[in-house]
Amino acid sequence: MRQKYPLKYTQWLIFITFSLHCCYSGNIILHKFMLNLQDKSILIVGASSGIGYELAQTLIKQGAKVISASRTSPQGLDVQHISFDALSDSGSELANITQLDGLVYCVGSINLKPFSRLSQDDFLKDFQLNLLGAVKVIQNTLNALKKSETSSIVLFSTVAVAVGMGFHASVASAKGAVEGLAKSLAAEFAVNKIRVNVIAPSLTDTPLAKNLLSSPEKREASAKRHPISRVGSPQDMASLAAFLLSSEASWITGQIIGIDGGMGSLKPL
């Protein structure tokens, strides 16, 4: 006998399947009736390339007002840009933003070395970029986020936190700290109706990963490591991030969500 699922559960599955896999001319198709993002003010730290750039495009198509914070301004996008370096800037300029409905911290690093070759400076830089950069941004925008009734913060981790991987000691440590931060803030900010979630990707085809995907042989080998037999795309991550920013995800907080082609939880035969 076929198992019956509640209508809301079925609708949610249809939405996730559609938003993650439906592409047209390289762009995600997200119909406006599906996500409530119209006129929402969203700050993306790291929108100049990769996942952040793809997310900015997606949000703009949904009618959101995007603010970019990075070292360089995103090319070809209608956004307000604030110059920001996660390693060297205090983030005080971000405190001038009056109201935010969402914040996405897309900054990341891929510093893969044997443990014996990692210096304390390697660990410190990864922590400063991934954890302390996010802390600075959140602290400087918290008042703006509190002014919205449906605020959402989306941070990025890595599958390497949940799955032990050689040569990932530094980045996995830093991203593990990001996951701990997110869960703590989700609990603390719940009273303010600010949701905090984390996306944990596996290898994604972005400029950050260009050295790992620099030849057909490397790309094929990386794809074979995933049960789905491909590496991730910026669109995969942008679709989920857009959903988590929307009102449709208003009951989702404190979650670490793996978008990793099955690497984090599956062992194919």
N, C-alpha and C positions, 0 to 999 in steps of 0.2 A: 504494500500500500504506500503510495507516494506521501512523503511527509509534507505537511503544509506549514508555511512560514507566515508570520504576521505581515500585513501589507507594508507597514513602515520598514520592516527589515528588508523585504524584497526591493522596495524603492531605493533604499540605501545601497544595496548591492548593485543595482542597475546603474545608479549614479557613479559609484566608484569605478565600476568596470568601464563605463562610457568615458569618464573624464581622464582615466589613465591610458586608454588605448585608442581613442578616436582621434585620428589626425587627418589634416587636409593641407596639402602643399607644405608640409613641414611644421604647420602650426596647429596647436590644440584647438578643437572646436568646443567651446563652452557656451551654451545658449544662455542668454541673459535671464531667462525665467528660472534657471537652475540654481544660480548663486546670487545671493543678496549682497552685492558689493557696490552697487551704484552710489556714487558720491562719497564713499568711505575714503578716509585719509589713511594711507598706508606708507610707512617708512621702510625702505629696503636698504639695509647696509650690505653693500657688495653687489649693486645692480649693474655695474659696468660690464660684466661678462658672465658667462656660464649660467648657472641656475638662477642667479639673481636677475640677470638680463631677461631670461625667458619668463620669469615670474612677472617682471615689470610689464612686459608685453601682454601677458595674459590678463593682468589686473586692469590695464588701460582699456583693453577690449571689453571688459566687464563694467566699465564706467567708473572705476575707482580713480582717486587722485593720488598719484604716486610721488613720494619724495625719495630721492636717492641720496645716499651718503656713502662716499667712497673717494679714493684718491683721484679718480678721473670720472668725468661725466659720461653717462651712457650715450652712445652715439645714436642719433635718429629717433630718440624717444622724447615725447612731450612730458617731461618731468621737472619738478623743482629739484635742483641739485645743491647739496651742501658738501663742501670739501671736508673729508675726514679720513685720517689714517689711524687704524685701530691700534697700531703699535706706539705711535708717538703723540697723538692728540688726546686731550682730556675729554673731549665730547661735549664741552660746555655750550658750543653753538647749537647743539641739538636741543638744549633746554629752552631755546627760543620758540620751538614749535608749540603752538597753543593747544591743539587737540589732535589726538591720534585714535584711530579705530583699530590699527594693527601695526605690528612691528615684526620684521623678519631680519634675522642676523645670518647672512649667507656666507660670511667670511670663513675661510678654512685653510688648511695646509695639508700637504702630503709629504712628510719628512720620514722617508723609509730608510733606516740604517740598522745594521746589527747592533745589539745593545752595547757591545764593547766599544763601539765607535761613537756612541751618543755622548755628547758632553752635557754638563749642567746647563750651558747656554742653549743647547738644542731644546731641552725640556722647558726652560724658562720662556723661550720664544714661542713655542707651541701653546703654552699656558696663557701667555700674554695675548696672543692673537685670538685664540679660540674661546677661552674662558673670561679673562679680564677685559677683553674688548667688548664682549657681550655685557658684562657687568656695568661697564662705563656707559654704554648706550642705554641700557634699561634704567639705570639710576637717573640719567639725565632726561629721560622721556616719561618717567613714571607719572608725573603730574598730568601730562598731556593724555596718557592712556586712561587715567582715572576719570577724565571728563566724558568719556564715552561709556555708554551702557553695555556695549558688546565688544570690548577690547579683546584682542588675541595677540599673543606673542608666539612666534615660531622660531625655534632654534634648530641647528643642524649638528648631528653627531656622525657616527660611522658604524657600519656593521662590525668593525673590528673591536668595538667595545664588548659586544655580546659573544663574538666568536674569536677565540684566541688565534692571532695571526703573527707569524714571525716578522720581525723588522718593523712592527707597528707600535713598539713600546711607548714612544713619545707622543704620537698623535692619539693613540688609544687612551693614554692616561689623561690627556687634555680633554678629549671628547667625553670620556667617562665623567669628568668633573662637570662638563656642560649638562649631562643628563641629571646628575645630582642637583645642580643648581635649578634646573627646570622643575623637578619634582618639588623641591622646597618652595620655590616661588609660586607654583601652582596652588599649593596649600595656603601660603601666606596671602596671595592676591585674590583668592576665591571670594572673600568678603567684598572686594571691590568689583566683582564680576569680570575680572581679567583672567582669561584662560591662557595657559602656558603648555605648549606641546613641543615635541622634538621629532624631527624626521631623521632617520638613520639610514643613509644610502649605502650601497656598495659602490664599486667603481663606476663612475659616470663620465660620459664623453664630454668633458669641458676642457677649457684651456689649462686648468690646474692639473689635469691628468694627461696632458699631451705626451709626456715622456714615457708613460706606461702604455700608450696606444699609438706609438710613433711608426709602427710598421704593420702590414697585414698579418704577419706572424704573431706579433704581440697582441693584436686585437683579437685574433682567433683564439689564442691561448687564454686570454682573459674571459672571453665569452664562454669557453668550455668549463670554466670554474663555477659557473652559475647554472642551477637547474633549468632555468629558462633559456640558457644558451645564447645570451647576449649581454652586453654591458648596458648600464642605464643611460637614459637620455635626460637632458635638462627638462624636457617636457614632462617626463614621469614625475619629477620632483615638484615642478611648478604646479601641476594639476592638484597634487595633494596639498601643497602649501596654500593655494587659492581656496580650496575647500575648508581648510582649518581656519582661515581668516574670515570666512563667511558666517553669516548667522545660522546657516544650515548645520554648522558644527557647534552650536551653542552649548551642548551638553558634553563636550569632549574636552577634557583638561587633564594634565598630569600624565600624558601618554608618551611613550617612546614607540614610534611607528616605523617599522623596517620597510624600506622600499629597496629591495636588494636582489630581485630575481630568484628568491628562495634560498639564497646562500645562508642566511641567518638561522634557518629553521628546518631545512630539508636535506636529506641525504639520498639522492636518487640511486636506484638499483644499478 
